[in-house]
Amino acid sequence: MSSFSLPNLRAAFQAVARPFVSLSEMLLTFTIYPTLQSSTVDFEAVFDGLSERRKTDINVLLGFFAFAVAYDNGPTAALAATLLSFTYNLRNCYQNHSATDLKTRIEATGHRTFAVLNTIPSIGIFTLALLQAIQHLKNPIIAIVCVLGGYLPTLSSWMVDLVGRVMGRYKKARREVKRSTSGFQDGMGSGSVVVSGADIAAGRSIDPVAGALPQQDLPV
């Protein structure tokens, strides 16, 4: 019964959730979240950037919706309409105000939550483009390559940022290992014992903890 106690269950849950938390933190670095967390964030610039991005998202989604309706593609039209409605409401809720109001609303919602909400239109546009490419090219591999080719500027910047973060963590881990190793070696050096030939000939034992030579002789 003790193995199913609350502290053990909490520790097991934290161990299982730790990789997912690390993954979510890494994915958040590719959103607007790091900008919002910055101490020098300029909400006037954030407001202008988000407003332009919402306009672009709405125009692209309108194009997908019109194309799907023209070709009588019900599922694509429904997805485009849902994303269009979501993006329009996201713009009205956050970007249809002043920069001060935007800051207040983002802080009330939470930086992580807003970063996720702000990414949904971009993910929806990518999904719609991929679905349309697969439908018309009839080859999923070629469709994925074509869509990823269109996202190459974004993917290249993400890869550069990801490699930089991985290398930074690797160098930090190496410095910590080197620091711990040097500290261990310093501790060994300060507690070293010098043994003379006479001690060895007399058969005296060495106490590695105390770092001294006991006076009694070893039994023969």
N, C-alpha and C positions, 0 to 999 in steps of 0.2 A: 504493500500500500504506500510505503514511503517513496517509491520510485515515481508515483503519480501525484506527488504533492505539487502545490501551486508554484513554488520556486523552481522546481525541476521543469515543469511544463513551460514556465515563462522563459527559462534559459534555453530550452529546446526550440521554442518558437523564435527567439531572437537569433539562434544559430541558423535556423532555416531561412529566416527573413533577411539576414545580413547580405547575402549575394544580391538579392532583389533590390535592397536599399542602395547598394553600391551601383547597381546597373541604372536605377532611376536617377541617382545623382549624376551619373555620367551623361545620361540622355538629356538631363536638364541643362547641361553646359552648352548644348546645341540650340537652345531656345533663347528667349529674351531674358531668362532668369538671371544670368550673370550681370547683365546690364542693370537690372533693377536692384541687384544686391550691391552694386558698386556705390561707394561713398560719394563719388563725384558725379552721380547720374544727373543729367539735365532733362527734366521732364518736359521742357518745351521741345527739345529735339526728339524725345521719345514720342510725344504727342504728334508731331509732324510726320515722323516716320511711320507710326501706326496708321495714321489717317491715309497716307498714300498707299500703304500696303492693303488696307481694307478696300480702297477703291479698286485696286488691281485685282484683288481676290473676287470681288463682286462682278467685275467685268468678265473675268475668265469663267466664272461659274455660270454667268448668263449665257456665254457662248456655248458651253457644254450643254446647258439646258435646252437652248434653241436647237442645237444640232441633234440632240436625242429626240426632241419632239418632232423635228422634221423627218427623221428616219424611223419614227414610231418605235423607239427603243424605250419601253416602259420602265425597266429597272434602272437604267442609267438616268432617265428623266426624273425618277423619284429620288434617287440619290443626289442628283444635282440640285433639285428643288429643296431638299432637306438641308444641304450644305449652304445653299443660297439664303435660306431663311435664318439659319444659324449665324452666318457671317453678318447679315444685315442687322440682326438683333445684337450681336456682339459690338458692332459699330455704334449703334444707338445707345447702348448701355455704357460704353467706355469712351469712345472717340468723339461722340457728338456733344462734347462739353469742352470746357477750358482745360488747360494743362493742370491747373490746381485741382479741379474736380477729378481729373484722371488719376492724379496721385492719390487723392483721398479714396477713390473707389478701388484702386489696385491694392492699397494697404488694407482696406477693409476686407477685400476678397482673399488676400494673401498672394505673395509673389509666386509661389509654386503653382497655385491654382490658376492664376491669370496666365502664367507661362504655358500651361497645358491648354487652356482655352484658346489662347492666341495661336497655337500651333495646329489646331484642328482644321481650319480652312486649307492650310498648306498640305496637310496629309490627305485631305479630301480631294484636292486638285490632282495630287500625284496618283491617287487611286483611280480617279476618273480617266486620267490620261492613259494609265496602264490598261484599264478595262477596254477603252476604245481602241488602243493599239492591238490588243489581243484579238478583239472582235474582227478587226479589218485585215490584220496580217495573217491570221489563222495559225500563227506560230508563236507560242508563249516566249521562247528563248529570244527570238528576234525582237519581239515586242518589248521585253524587259531591257534588252541592250539599247534599243532606240530611246526608250523613256529615260534610262539612266544616262544616256549620252546627252539628253537635254538638261539633265540636272548635274552635269559634270562640273560647272563652276562651284556650285554649292558643295558637292561631294569632295572636291579637291581641297576646299578650305576646311571642311570638317576633318579630312584625313590629316592635313597638316597640323591642325589643332590637337587631334587625338594622338598623333605620334609625339608631339611636344609634351603632352600631359603624361603619356606613358614613360617617356624618357626622363621627365622630371621626377616621377615616382621611383623609377629605377635608380637614378642617381641618389635620391634621398635614402632609399633602402640600403644602397652600398655604403653611404656615409655612416648610417647608423650601425651597420655590421662592422665597419672598420673602427668606429669609435668604441663599440663594445669589445672588440677583439683587442684593441690597444689597451683598454682599461684592464682586461683580464691579464694581459701580458705584464702590465705595470704592477698589478697585484702579485703575480708570481715572482716578479723580479724583486720586489720589496721583501718578500718572505722566503727568499732563497737561502739555502743552507750550504755552507762550505764544509766539505768533509776532507779531513786530512788522511794521509796514508797510514798514520799511526792508529787512527780510529778504526779504519778498515781492518788493519792487522790485528787489533785487539778484539774485533768482532762485536763492536758496539752497534746497536740499532739506532735508526734515525726516526724521530717523531715528526712526520710531515706536517702536522697541524700546529704544534707548538714551535716547530722550527728549531729544536734544540736536540742535543744528543744526551739521552739518559746516561747516568753513570754506571748502571748495572750492565754486566756483560751478558751476551747471549749464551744460552745453554749450549753445551757441546754435544 
